[in-house]
Amino acid sequence: MEELVDETKSFANVYKKVRDEGLIGSICKTCANKINVLNAMVEQQLPLCDELSGHPSMAKYMEQGFEIQIF
């Protein structure tokens, strides 16, 4: 996670723009915790979702008209 905000990395400005424009819909709270980035997500004030036993529910996206595809 530190690499995304490291201003010496070439992609840091892209990440900052995406984050600042609110294009990150949600972060899975359980997954963020599992890979030890939960505190960093909270510090960056990213939207954490945990409606489904700690994971985001896909139902809210389907209600908004998104189609869920499994690859």
PDB file of N, H, CA, C and O in Angstrom:
ATOM      1  N   MET A   1       0.813  -1.194   0.000  1.00  0.00           N
ATOM      2  CA  MET A   1       0.000   0.000   0.000  1.00  0.00           C
ATOM      3  C   MET A   1       0.854   1.254   0.000  1.00  0.00           C
ATOM      4  O   MET A   1       0.481   2.275  -0.577  1.00  0.00           O
ATOM      5  N   GLU A   2       1.995   1.166   0.649  1.00  0.00           N
ATOM      6  H   GLU A   2       2.298   0.337   1.118  1.00  0.00           H
ATOM      7  CA  GLU A   2       2.867   2.332   0.717  1.00  0.00           C
ATOM      8  C   GLU A   2       3.307   2.779  -0.674  1.00  0.00           C
ATOM      9  O   GLU A   2       3.508   3.969  -0.915  1.00  0.00           O
ATOM     10  N   GLU A   3       3.454   1.824  -1.583  1.00  0.00           N
ATOM     11  H   GLU A   3       3.290   0.857  -1.387  1.00  0.00           H
ATOM     12  CA  GLU A   3       3.906   2.165  -2.934  1.00  0.00           C
ATOM     13  C   GLU A   3       2.896   3.047  -3.663  1.00  0.00           C
ATOM     14  O   GLU A   3       3.287   3.890  -4.471  1.00  0.00           O
ATOM     15  N   LEU A   4       1.613   2.866  -3.392  1.00  0.00           N
ATOM     16  H   LEU A   4       1.296   2.181  -2.736  1.00  0.00           H
ATOM     17  CA  LEU A   4       0.597   3.659  -4.084  1.00  0.00           C
ATOM     18  C   LEU A   4       0.668   5.133  -3.734  1.00  0.00           C
ATOM     19  O   LEU A   4       0.323   5.983  -4.555  1.00  0.00           O
ATOM     20  N   VAL A   5       1.101   5.439  -2.550  1.00  0.00           N
ATOM     21  H   VAL A   5       1.382   4.749  -1.883  1.00  0.00           H
ATOM     22  CA  VAL A   5       1.182   6.846  -2.132  1.00  0.00           C
ATOM     23  C   VAL A   5       2.605   7.392  -2.151  1.00  0.00           C
ATOM     24  O   VAL A   5       2.837   8.544  -1.784  1.00  0.00           O
ATOM     25  N   ASP A   6       3.554   6.568  -2.577  1.00  0.00           N
ATOM     26  H   ASP A   6       3.366   5.633  -2.875  1.00  0.00           H
ATOM     27  CA  ASP A   6       4.952   6.987  -2.663  1.00  0.00           C
ATOM     28  C   ASP A   6       5.127   7.880  -3.891  1.00  0.00           C
ATOM     29  O   ASP A   6       5.074   7.403  -5.025  1.00  0.00           O
ATOM     30  N   GLU A   7       5.332   9.160  -3.662  1.00  0.00           N
ATOM     31  H   GLU A   7       5.375   9.548  -2.741  1.00  0.00           H
ATOM     32  CA  GLU A   7       5.394  10.135  -4.752  1.00  0.00           C
ATOM     33  C   GLU A   7       6.575   9.924  -5.693  1.00  0.00           C
ATOM     34  O   GLU A   7       6.622  10.535  -6.761  1.00  0.00           O
ATOM     35  N   THR A   8       7.529   9.072  -5.320  1.00  0.00           N
ATOM     36  H   THR A   8       7.490   8.576  -4.452  1.00  0.00           H
ATOM     37  CA  THR A   8       8.647   8.781  -6.218  1.00  0.00           C
ATOM     38  C   THR A   8       8.282   7.721  -7.255  1.00  0.00           C
ATOM     39  O   THR A   8       9.022   7.510  -8.215  1.00  0.00           O
ATOM     40  N   LYS A   9       7.143   7.053  -7.063  1.00  0.00           N
ATOM     41  H   LYS A   9       6.542   7.224  -6.282  1.00  0.00           H
ATOM     42  CA  LYS A   9       6.686   6.027  -8.012  1.00  0.00           C
ATOM     43  C   LYS A   9       5.908   6.683  -9.143  1.00  0.00           C
ATOM     44  O   LYS A   9       5.166   7.640  -8.921  1.00  0.00           O
ATOM     45  N   SER A  10       6.076   6.173 -10.338  1.00  0.00           N
ATOM     46  H   SER A  10       6.679   5.396 -10.519  1.00  0.00           H
ATOM     47  CA  SER A  10       5.466   6.797 -11.519  1.00  0.00           C
ATOM     48  C   SER A  10       3.939   6.761 -11.512  1.00  0.00           C
ATOM     49  O   SER A  10       3.307   7.614 -12.135  1.00  0.00           O
ATOM     50  N   PHE A  11       3.339   5.801 -10.829  1.00  0.00           N
ATOM     51  H   PHE A  11       3.853   5.108 -10.323  1.00  0.00           H
ATOM     52  CA  PHE A  11       1.886   5.670 -10.835  1.00  0.00           C
ATOM     53  C   PHE A  11       1.208   6.350  -9.649  1.00  0.00           C
ATOM     54  O   PHE A  11      -0.020   6.352  -9.566  1.00  0.00           O
ATOM     55  N   ALA A  12       1.971   6.919  -8.746  1.00  0.00           N
ATOM     56  H   ALA A  12       2.968   6.918  -8.813  1.00  0.00           H
ATOM     57  CA  ALA A  12       1.402   7.540  -7.544  1.00  0.00           C
ATOM     58  C   ALA A  12       0.452   8.675  -7.892  1.00  0.00           C
ATOM     59  O   ALA A  12      -0.572   8.848  -7.231  1.00  0.00           O
ATOM     60  N   ASN A  13       0.776   9.450  -8.921  1.00  0.00           N
ATOM     61  H   ASN A  13       1.608   9.309  -9.458  1.00  0.00           H
ATOM     62  CA  ASN A  13      -0.100  10.560  -9.295  1.00  0.00           C
ATOM     63  C   ASN A  13      -1.431  10.056  -9.860  1.00  0.00           C
ATOM     64  O   ASN A  13      -2.466  10.692  -9.662  1.00  0.00           O
ATOM     65  N   VAL A  14      -1.410   8.926 -10.556  1.00  0.00           N
ATOM     66  H   VAL A  14      -0.569   8.409 -10.716  1.00  0.00           H
ATOM     67  CA  VAL A  14      -2.655   8.348 -11.080  1.00  0.00           C
ATOM     68  C   VAL A  14      -3.526   7.865  -9.922  1.00  0.00           C
ATOM     69  O   VAL A  14      -4.727   8.132  -9.882  1.00  0.00           O
ATOM     70  N   TYR A  15      -2.911   7.157  -8.988  1.00  0.00           N
ATOM     71  H   TYR A  15      -1.935   6.940  -9.020  1.00  0.00           H
ATOM     72  CA  TYR A  15      -3.658   6.685  -7.819  1.00  0.00           C
ATOM     73  C   TYR A  15      -4.260   7.855  -7.058  1.00  0.00           C
ATOM     74  O   TYR A  15      -5.426   7.804  -6.667  1.00  0.00           O
ATOM     75  N   LYS A  16      -3.480   8.910  -6.841  1.00  0.00           N
ATOM     76  H   LYS A  16      -2.533   8.952  -7.158  1.00  0.00           H
ATOM     77  CA  LYS A  16      -3.967  10.086  -6.117  1.00  0.00           C
ATOM     78  C   LYS A  16      -5.168  10.697  -6.825  1.00  0.00           C
ATOM     79  O   LYS A  16      -6.146  11.073  -6.179  1.00  0.00           O
ATOM     80  N   LYS A  17      -5.099  10.797  -8.144  1.00  0.00           N
ATOM     81  H   LYS A  17      -4.304  10.491  -8.669  1.00  0.00           H
ATOM     82  CA  LYS A  17      -6.211  11.376  -8.899  1.00  0.00           C
ATOM     83  C   LYS A  17      -7.467  10.510  -8.778  1.00  0.00           C
ATOM     84  O   LYS A  17      -8.561  11.023  -8.542  1.00  0.00           O
ATOM     85  N   VAL A  18      -7.304   9.213  -8.939  1.00  0.00           N
ATOM     86  H   VAL A  18      -6.415   8.797  -9.131  1.00  0.00           H
ATOM     87  CA  VAL A  18      -8.439   8.288  -8.808  1.00  0.00           C
ATOM     88  C   VAL A  18      -9.044   8.389  -7.420  1.00  0.00           C
ATOM     89  O   VAL A  18     -10.263   8.470  -7.275  1.00  0.00           O
ATOM     90  N   ARG A  19      -8.198   8.384  -6.402  1.00  0.00           N
ATOM     91  H   ARG A  19      -7.208   8.318  -6.520  1.00  0.00           H
ATOM     92  CA  ARG A  19      -8.677   8.480  -5.013  1.00  0.00           C
ATOM     93  C   ARG A  19      -9.367   9.817  -4.758  1.00  0.00           C
ATOM     94  O   ARG A  19     -10.460   9.856  -4.193  1.00  0.00           O
ATOM     95  N   ASP A  20      -8.728  10.914  -5.173  1.00  0.00           N
ATOM     96  H   ASP A  20      -7.839  10.883  -5.631  1.00  0.00           H
ATOM     97  CA  ASP A  20      -9.265  12.245  -4.900  1.00  0.00           C
ATOM     98  C   ASP A  20     -10.567  12.529  -5.644  1.00  0.00           C
ATOM     99  O   ASP A  20     -11.390  13.316  -5.176  1.00  0.00           O
ATOM    100  N   GLU A  21     -10.754  11.897  -6.791  1.00  0.00           N
ATOM    101  H   GLU A  21     -10.085  11.258  -7.171  1.00  0.00           H
ATOM    102  CA  GLU A  21     -11.988  12.097  -7.554  1.00  0.00           C
ATOM    103  C   GLU A  21     -13.108  11.155  -7.115  1.00  0.00           C
ATOM    104  O   GLU A  21     -14.192  11.160  -7.697  1.00  0.00           O
ATOM    105  N   GLY A  22     -12.843  10.351  -6.089  1.00  0.00           N
ATOM    106  H   GLY A  22     -11.962  10.348  -5.615  1.00  0.00           H
ATOM    107  CA  GLY A  22     -13.874   9.480  -5.537  1.00  0.00           C
ATOM    108  C   GLY A  22     -14.240   8.310  -6.427  1.00  0.00           C
ATOM    109  O   GLY A  22     -15.371   7.825  -6.380  1.00  0.00           O
ATOM    110  N   LEU A  23     -13.300   7.851  -7.236  1.00  0.00           N
ATOM    111  H   LEU A  23     -12.382   8.245  -7.274  1.00  0.00           H
ATOM    112  CA  LEU A  23     -13.586   6.768  -8.177  1.00  0.00           C
ATOM    113  C   LEU A  23     -13.435   5.378  -7.567  1.00  0.00           C
ATOM    114  O   LEU A  23     -13.721   4.376  -8.223  1.00  0.00           O
ATOM    115  N   ILE A  24     -12.989   5.316  -6.321  1.00  0.00           N
ATOM    116  H   ILE A  24     -12.757   6.130  -5.789  1.00  0.00           H
ATOM    117  CA  ILE A  24     -12.882   4.025  -5.638  1.00  0.00           C
ATOM    118  C   ILE A  24     -14.201   3.800  -4.910  1.00  0.00           C
ATOM    119  O   ILE A  24     -14.499   4.464  -3.917  1.00  0.00           O
ATOM    120  N   GLY A  25     -14.986   2.855  -5.416  1.00  0.00           N
ATOM    121  H   GLY A  25     -14.744   2.315  -6.222  1.00  0.00           H
ATOM    122  CA  GLY A  25     -16.328   2.618  -4.888  1.00  0.00           C
ATOM    123  C   GLY A  25     -16.344   2.003  -3.501  1.00  0.00           C
ATOM    124  O   GLY A  25     -17.148   2.389  -2.653  1.00  0.00           O
ATOM    125  N   SER A  26     -15.466   1.056  -3.273  1.00  0.00           N
ATOM    126  H   SER A  26     -14.812   0.742  -3.962  1.00  0.00           H
ATOM    127  CA  SER A  26     -15.412   0.442  -1.954  1.00  0.00           C
ATOM    128  C   SER A  26     -14.158  -0.417  -1.834  1.00  0.00           C
ATOM    129  O   SER A  26     -13.588  -0.887  -2.819  1.00  0.00           O
ATOM    130  N   ILE A  27     -13.768  -0.594  -0.606  1.00  0.00           N
ATOM    131  H   ILE A  27     -14.231  -0.212   0.194  1.00  0.00           H
ATOM    132  CA  ILE A  27     -12.657  -1.474  -0.251  1.00  0.00           C
ATOM    133  C   ILE A  27     -13.243  -2.562   0.640  1.00  0.00           C
ATOM    134  O   ILE A  27     -13.950  -2.269   1.605  1.00  0.00           O
ATOM    135  N   CYS A  28     -12.952  -3.797   0.318  1.00  0.00           N
ATOM    136  H   CYS A  28     -12.378  -4.035  -0.466  1.00  0.00           H
ATOM    137  CA  CYS A  28     -13.423  -4.909   1.139  1.00  0.00           C
ATOM    138  C   CYS A  28     -12.695  -4.871   2.479  1.00  0.00           C
ATOM    139  O   CYS A  28     -11.472  -5.007   2.540  1.00  0.00           O
ATOM    140  N   LYS A  29     -13.454  -4.687   3.539  1.00  0.00           N
ATOM    141  H   LYS A  29     -14.446  -4.577   3.490  1.00  0.00           H
ATOM    142  CA  LYS A  29     -12.859  -4.559   4.874  1.00  0.00           C
ATOM    143  C   LYS A  29     -12.140  -5.845   5.286  1.00  0.00           C
ATOM    144  O   LYS A  29     -11.050  -5.786   5.855  1.00  0.00           O
ATOM    145  N   THR A  30     -12.732  -6.990   5.009  1.00  0.00           N
ATOM    146  H   THR A  30     -13.618  -7.037   4.547  1.00  0.00           H
ATOM    147  CA  THR A  30     -12.116  -8.261   5.378  1.00  0.00           C
ATOM    148  C   THR A  30     -10.820  -8.484   4.620  1.00  0.00           C
ATOM    149  O   THR A  30      -9.818  -8.887   5.211  1.00  0.00           O
ATOM    150  N   CYS A  31     -10.826  -8.227   3.324  1.00  0.00           N
ATOM    151  H   CYS A  31     -11.639  -7.899   2.844  1.00  0.00           H
ATOM    152  CA  CYS A  31      -9.613  -8.423   2.518  1.00  0.00           C
ATOM    153  C   CYS A  31      -8.521  -7.432   2.917  1.00  0.00           C
ATOM    154  O   CYS A  31      -7.350  -7.802   3.001  1.00  0.00           O
ATOM    155  N   ALA A  32      -8.895  -6.182   3.162  1.00  0.00           N
ATOM    156  H   ALA A  32      -9.846  -5.881   3.094  1.00  0.00           H
ATOM    157  CA  ALA A  32      -7.918  -5.179   3.582  1.00  0.00           C
ATOM    158  C   ALA A  32      -7.272  -5.584   4.894  1.00  0.00           C
ATOM    159  O   ALA A  32      -6.068  -5.413   5.081  1.00  0.00           O
ATOM    160  N   ASN A  33      -8.073  -6.120   5.795  1.00  0.00           N
ATOM    161  H   ASN A  33      -9.051  -6.259   5.642  1.00  0.00           H
ATOM    162  CA  ASN A  33      -7.543  -6.584   7.068  1.00  0.00           C
ATOM    163  C   ASN A  33      -6.615  -7.779   6.861  1.00  0.00           C
ATOM    164  O   ASN A  33      -5.555  -7.859   7.482  1.00  0.00           O
ATOM    165  N   LYS A  34      -7.005  -8.692   6.002  1.00  0.00           N
ATOM    166  H   LYS A  34      -7.866  -8.627   5.497  1.00  0.00           H
ATOM    167  CA  LYS A  34      -6.225  -9.908   5.746  1.00  0.00           C
ATOM    168  C   LYS A  34      -4.836  -9.584   5.195  1.00  0.00           C
ATOM    169  O   LYS A  34      -3.859 -10.239   5.558  1.00  0.00           O
ATOM    170  N   ILE A  35      -4.741  -8.580   4.322  1.00  0.00           N
ATOM    171  H   ILE A  35      -5.535  -8.047   4.027  1.00  0.00           H
ATOM    172  CA  ILE A  35      -3.444  -8.252   3.724  1.00  0.00           C
ATOM    173  C   ILE A  35      -2.761  -7.079   4.449  1.00  0.00           C
ATOM    174  O   ILE A  35      -1.823  -6.467   3.937  1.00  0.00           O
ATOM    175  N   ASN A  36      -3.260  -6.794   5.646  1.00  0.00           N
ATOM    176  H   ASN A  36      -4.022  -7.292   6.062  1.00  0.00           H
ATOM    177  CA  ASN A  36      -2.639  -5.802   6.545  1.00  0.00           C
ATOM    178  C   ASN A  36      -2.563  -4.388   5.971  1.00  0.00           C
ATOM    179  O   ASN A  36      -1.560  -3.698   6.149  1.00  0.00           O
ATOM    180  N   VAL A  37      -3.617  -3.957   5.286  1.00  0.00           N
ATOM    181  H   VAL A  37      -4.432  -4.518   5.142  1.00  0.00           H
ATOM    182  CA  VAL A  37      -3.663  -2.581   4.793  1.00  0.00           C
ATOM    183  C   VAL A  37      -4.888  -1.828   5.317  1.00  0.00           C
ATOM    184  O   VAL A  37      -5.169  -0.716   4.871  1.00  0.00           O
ATOM    185  N   LEU A  38      -5.606  -2.420   6.247  1.00  0.00           N
ATOM    186  H   LEU A  38      -5.378  -3.324   6.609  1.00  0.00           H
ATOM    187  CA  LEU A  38      -6.834  -1.804   6.757  1.00  0.00           C
ATOM    188  C   LEU A  38      -6.552  -0.430   7.357  1.00  0.00           C
ATOM    189  O   LEU A  38      -7.285   0.519   7.081  1.00  0.00           O
ATOM    190  N   ASN A  39      -5.518  -0.305   8.161  1.00  0.00           N
ATOM    191  H   ASN A  39      -4.922  -1.076   8.386  1.00  0.00           H
ATOM    192  CA  ASN A  39      -5.201   0.995   8.763  1.00  0.00           C
ATOM    193  C   ASN A  39      -4.887   2.032   7.696  1.00  0.00           C
ATOM    194  O   ASN A  39      -5.293   3.188   7.819  1.00  0.00           O
ATOM    195  N   ALA A  40      -4.168   1.634   6.651  1.00  0.00           N
ATOM    196  H   ALA A  40      -3.838   0.695   6.551  1.00  0.00           H
ATOM    197  CA  ALA A  40      -3.839   2.563   5.568  1.00  0.00           C
ATOM    198  C   ALA A  40      -5.108   3.005   4.837  1.00  0.00           C
ATOM    199  O   ALA A  40      -5.208   4.161   4.426  1.00  0.00           O
ATOM    200  N   MET A  41      -6.072   2.104   4.670  1.00  0.00           N
ATOM    201  H   MET A  41      -5.990   1.165   5.004  1.00  0.00           H
ATOM    202  CA  MET A  41      -7.333   2.454   4.009  1.00  0.00           C
ATOM    203  C   MET A  41      -8.106   3.463   4.853  1.00  0.00           C
ATOM    204  O   MET A  41      -8.674   4.420   4.327  1.00  0.00           O
ATOM    205  N   VAL A  42      -8.122   3.243   6.151  1.00  0.00           N
ATOM    206  H   VAL A  42      -7.661   2.466   6.579  1.00  0.00           H
ATOM    207  CA  VAL A  42      -8.808   4.151   7.062  1.00  0.00           C
ATOM    208  C   VAL A  42      -8.119   5.518   7.044  1.00  0.00           C
ATOM    209  O   VAL A  42      -8.787   6.550   6.984  1.00  0.00           O
ATOM    210  N   GLU A  43      -6.792   5.524   7.096  1.00  0.00           N
ATOM    211  H   GLU A  43      -6.249   4.685   7.145  1.00  0.00           H
ATOM    212  CA  GLU A  43      -6.035   6.781   7.085  1.00  0.00           C
ATOM    213  C   GLU A  43      -6.304   7.579   5.798  1.00  0.00           C
ATOM    214  O   GLU A  43      -6.341   8.809   5.822  1.00  0.00           O
ATOM    215  N   GLN A  44      -6.489   6.874   4.688  1.00  0.00           N
ATOM    216  H   GLN A  44      -6.459   5.874   4.669  1.00  0.00           H
ATOM    217  CA  GLN A  44      -6.750   7.544   3.417  1.00  0.00           C
ATOM    218  C   GLN A  44      -8.230   7.848   3.217  1.00  0.00           C
ATOM    219  O   GLN A  44      -8.631   8.376   2.179  1.00  0.00           O
ATOM    220  N   GLN A  45      -9.026   7.515   4.208  1.00  0.00           N
ATOM    221  H   GLN A  45      -8.700   7.087   5.050  1.00  0.00           H
ATOM    222  CA  GLN A  45     -10.467   7.775   4.201  1.00  0.00           C
ATOM    223  C   GLN A  45     -11.152   7.146   2.987  1.00  0.00           C
ATOM    224  O   GLN A  45     -12.042   7.743   2.382  1.00  0.00           O
ATOM    225  N   LEU A  46     -10.719   5.925   2.642  1.00  0.00           N
ATOM    226  H   LEU A  46      -9.996   5.440   3.133  1.00  0.00           H
ATOM    227  CA  LEU A  46     -11.353   5.208   1.550  1.00  0.00           C
ATOM    228  C   LEU A  46     -12.601   4.507   2.080  1.00  0.00           C
ATOM    229  O   LEU A  46     -12.648   4.125   3.249  1.00  0.00           O
ATOM    230  N   PRO A  47     -13.611   4.335   1.228  1.00  0.00           N
ATOM    231  CA  PRO A  47     -14.874   3.730   1.678  1.00  0.00           C
ATOM    232  C   PRO A  47     -14.730   2.224   1.921  1.00  0.00           C
ATOM    233  O   PRO A  47     -14.514   1.449   0.989  1.00  0.00           O
ATOM    234  N   LEU A  48     -14.853   1.835   3.178  1.00  0.00           N
ATOM    235  H   LEU A  48     -15.028   2.465   3.935  1.00  0.00           H
ATOM    236  CA  LEU A  48     -14.796   0.419   3.538  1.00  0.00           C
ATOM    237  C   LEU A  48     -16.195  -0.171   3.511  1.00  0.00           C
ATOM    238  O   LEU A  48     -17.150   0.455   3.970  1.00  0.00           O
ATOM    239  N   CYS A  49     -16.312  -1.366   2.979  1.00  0.00           N
ATOM    240  H   CYS A  49     -15.536  -1.875   2.607  1.00  0.00           H
ATOM    241  CA  CYS A  49     -17.612  -2.041   2.929  1.00  0.00           C
ATOM    242  C   CYS A  49     -17.494  -3.398   3.603  1.00  0.00           C
ATOM    243  O   CYS A  49     -16.497  -4.106   3.454  1.00  0.00           O
ATOM    244  N   ASP A  50     -18.529  -3.740   4.343  1.00  0.00           N
ATOM    245  H   ASP A  50     -19.338  -3.165   4.465  1.00  0.00           H
ATOM    246  CA  ASP A  50     -18.526  -5.020   5.054  1.00  0.00           C
ATOM    247  C   ASP A  50     -19.941  -5.557   5.275  1.00  0.00           C
ATOM    248  O   ASP A  50     -20.214  -6.206   6.285  1.00  0.00           O
ATOM    249  N   GLU A  51     -20.837  -5.282   4.328  1.00  0.00           N
ATOM    250  H   GLU A  51     -20.616  -4.755   3.508  1.00  0.00           H
ATOM    251  CA  GLU A  51     -22.243  -5.658   4.516  1.00  0.00           C
ATOM    252  C   GLU A  51     -22.477  -7.165   4.557  1.00  0.00           C
ATOM    253  O   GLU A  51     -23.452  -7.622   5.154  1.00  0.00           O
ATOM    254  N   LEU A  52     -21.606  -7.931   3.937  1.00  0.00           N
ATOM    255  H   LEU A  52     -20.814  -7.559   3.451  1.00  0.00           H
ATOM    256  CA  LEU A  52     -21.824  -9.372   3.801  1.00  0.00           C
ATOM    257  C   LEU A  52     -20.724 -10.133   4.540  1.00  0.00           C
ATOM    258  O   LEU A  52     -19.744 -10.563   3.933  1.00  0.00           O
ATOM    259  N   SER A  53     -20.891 -10.294   5.835  1.00  0.00           N
ATOM    260  H   SER A  53     -21.688  -9.944   6.328  1.00  0.00           H
ATOM    261  CA  SER A  53     -19.899 -10.989   6.668  1.00  0.00           C
ATOM    262  C   SER A  53     -18.497 -10.426   6.484  1.00  0.00           C
ATOM    263  O   SER A  53     -17.526 -11.178   6.407  1.00  0.00           O
ATOM    264  N   GLY A  54     -18.395  -9.116   6.415  1.00  0.00           N
ATOM    265  H   GLY A  54     -19.184  -8.505   6.478  1.00  0.00           H
ATOM    266  CA  GLY A  54     -17.103  -8.464   6.280  1.00  0.00           C
ATOM    267  C   GLY A  54     -16.721  -8.100   4.856  1.00  0.00           C
ATOM    268  O   GLY A  54     -15.745  -7.382   4.640  1.00  0.00           O
ATOM    269  N   HIS A  55     -17.475  -8.584   3.892  1.00  0.00           N
ATOM    270  H   HIS A  55     -18.268  -9.167   4.067  1.00  0.00           H
ATOM    271  CA  HIS A  55     -17.209  -8.309   2.479  1.00  0.00           C
ATOM    272  C   HIS A  55     -18.301  -7.407   1.915  1.00  0.00           C
ATOM    273  O   HIS A  55     -19.405  -7.368   2.458  1.00  0.00           O
ATOM    274  N   PRO A  56     -18.014  -6.682   0.836  1.00  0.00           N
ATOM    275  CA  PRO A  56     -19.059  -5.863   0.205  1.00  0.00           C
ATOM    276  C   PRO A  56     -20.136  -6.750  -0.425  1.00  0.00           C
ATOM    277  O   PRO A  56     -19.844  -7.829  -0.941  1.00  0.00           O
ATOM    278  N   SER A  57     -21.340  -6.294  -0.377  1.00  0.00           N
ATOM    279  H   SER A  57     -21.577  -5.418   0.042  1.00  0.00           H
ATOM    280  CA  SER A  57     -22.450  -6.997  -1.021  1.00  0.00           C
ATOM    281  C   SER A  57     -22.541  -6.557  -2.477  1.00  0.00           C
ATOM    282  O   SER A  57     -22.489  -5.363  -2.770  1.00  0.00           O
ATOM    283  N   MET A  58     -22.672  -7.495  -3.368  1.00  0.00           N
ATOM    284  H   MET A  58     -22.713  -8.466  -3.129  1.00  0.00           H
ATOM    285  CA  MET A  58     -22.810  -7.172  -4.788  1.00  0.00           C
ATOM    286  C   MET A  58     -24.219  -6.685  -5.115  1.00  0.00           C
ATOM    287  O   MET A  58     -24.445  -6.093  -6.170  1.00  0.00           O
ATOM    288  N   ALA A  59     -25.167  -6.935  -4.207  1.00  0.00           N
ATOM    289  H   ALA A  59     -24.983  -7.416  -3.350  1.00  0.00           H
ATOM    290  CA  ALA A  59     -26.562  -6.546  -4.447  1.00  0.00           C
ATOM    291  C   ALA A  59     -26.694  -5.048  -4.680  1.00  0.00           C
ATOM    292  O   ALA A  59     -27.471  -4.628  -5.538  1.00  0.00           O
ATOM    293  N   LYS A  60     -25.955  -4.236  -3.940  1.00  0.00           N
ATOM    294  H   LYS A  60     -25.324  -4.576  -3.243  1.00  0.00           H
ATOM    295  CA  LYS A  60     -26.081  -2.790  -4.105  1.00  0.00           C
ATOM    296  C   LYS A  60     -25.630  -2.347  -5.491  1.00  0.00           C
ATOM    297  O   LYS A  60     -26.178  -1.398  -6.053  1.00  0.00           O
ATOM    298  N   TYR A  61     -24.635  -3.028  -6.040  1.00  0.00           N
ATOM    299  H   TYR A  61     -24.190  -3.799  -5.583  1.00  0.00           H
ATOM    300  CA  TYR A  61     -24.177  -2.689  -7.386  1.00  0.00           C
ATOM    301  C   TYR A  61     -25.200  -3.139  -8.430  1.00  0.00           C
ATOM    302  O   TYR A  61     -25.441  -2.434  -9.410  1.00  0.00           O
ATOM    303  N   MET A  62     -25.790  -4.294  -8.222  1.00  0.00           N
ATOM    304  H   MET A  62     -25.595  -4.866  -7.426  1.00  0.00           H
ATOM    305  CA  MET A  62     -26.818  -4.792  -9.141  1.00  0.00           C
ATOM    306  C   MET A  62     -28.036  -3.872  -9.129  1.00  0.00           C
ATOM    307  O   MET A  62     -28.641  -3.625 -10.172  1.00  0.00           O
ATOM    308  N   GLU A  63     -28.396  -3.365  -7.950  1.00  0.00           N
ATOM    309  H   GLU A  63     -27.905  -3.566  -7.102  1.00  0.00           H
ATOM    310  CA  GLU A  63     -29.531  -2.435  -7.841  1.00  0.00           C
ATOM    311  C   GLU A  63     -29.254  -1.136  -8.580  1.00  0.00           C
ATOM    312  O   GLU A  63     -30.187  -0.462  -9.015  1.00  0.00           O
ATOM    313  N   GLN A  64     -27.987  -0.778  -8.726  1.00  0.00           N
ATOM    314  H   GLN A  64     -27.229  -1.326  -8.372  1.00  0.00           H
ATOM    315  CA  GLN A  64     -27.601   0.430  -9.458  1.00  0.00           C
ATOM    316  C   GLN A  64     -27.472   0.172 -10.956  1.00  0.00           C
ATOM    317  O   GLN A  64     -27.130   1.076 -11.719  1.00  0.00           O
ATOM    318  N   GLY A  65     -27.745  -1.064 -11.376  1.00  0.00           N
ATOM    319  H   GLY A  65     -28.022  -1.799 -10.756  1.00  0.00           H
ATOM    320  CA  GLY A  65     -27.724  -1.384 -12.803  1.00  0.00           C
ATOM    321  C   GLY A  65     -26.449  -2.034 -13.306  1.00  0.00           C
ATOM    322  O   GLY A  65     -26.319  -2.303 -14.501  1.00  0.00           O
ATOM    323  N   PHE A  66     -25.506  -2.288 -12.407  1.00  0.00           N
ATOM    324  H   PHE A  66     -25.612  -2.070 -11.437  1.00  0.00           H
ATOM    325  CA  PHE A  66     -24.274  -2.954 -12.823  1.00  0.00           C
ATOM    326  C   PHE A  66     -24.536  -4.441 -13.034  1.00  0.00           C
ATOM    327  O   PHE A  66     -25.392  -5.028 -12.372  1.00  0.00           O
ATOM    328  N   GLU A  67     -23.805  -5.035 -13.943  1.00  0.00           N
ATOM    329  H   GLU A  67     -23.110  -4.559 -14.480  1.00  0.00           H
ATOM    330  CA  GLU A  67     -23.906  -6.466 -14.191  1.00  0.00           C
ATOM    331  C   GLU A  67     -22.638  -7.119 -13.631  1.00  0.00           C
ATOM    332  O   GLU A  67     -21.520  -6.731 -13.968  1.00  0.00           O
ATOM    333  N   ILE A  68     -22.839  -8.106 -12.781  1.00  0.00           N
ATOM    334  H   ILE A  68     -23.747  -8.422 -12.507  1.00  0.00           H
ATOM    335  CA  ILE A  68     -21.716  -8.807 -12.169  1.00  0.00           C
ATOM    336  C   ILE A  68     -21.311  -9.955 -13.088  1.00  0.00           C
ATOM    337  O   ILE A  68     -22.137 -10.800 -13.433  1.00  0.00           O
ATOM    338  N   GLN A  69     -20.058  -9.983 -13.478  1.00  0.00           N
ATOM    339  H   GLN A  69     -19.387  -9.296 -13.198  1.00  0.00           H
ATOM    340  CA  GLN A  69     -19.556 -11.033 -14.350  1.00  0.00           C
ATOM    341  C   GLN A  69     -18.471 -11.810 -13.632  1.00  0.00           C
ATOM    342  O   GLN A  69     -17.630 -11.235 -12.941  1.00  0.00           O
ATOM    343  N   ILE A  70     -18.499 -13.100 -13.799  1.00  0.00           N
ATOM    344  H   ILE A  70     -19.182 -13.567 -14.360  1.00  0.00           H
ATOM    345  CA  ILE A  70     -17.489 -13.969 -13.204  1.00  0.00           C
ATOM    346  C   ILE A  70     -16.618 -14.497 -14.321  1.00  0.00           C
ATOM    347  O   ILE A  70     -17.114 -15.049 -15.303  1.00  0.00           O
ATOM    348  N   PHE A  71     -15.336 -14.330 -14.168  1.00  0.00           N
ATOM    349  H   PHE A  71     -14.933 -13.882 -13.370  1.00  0.00           H
ATOM    350  CA  PHE A  71     -14.408 -14.770 -15.206  1.00  0.00           C
ATOM    351  C   PHE A  71     -13.724 -16.045 -14.811  1.00  0.00           C
ATOM    352  O   PHE A  71     -12.904 -16.566 -15.567  1.00  0.00           O
TER     353      PHE A  71
END
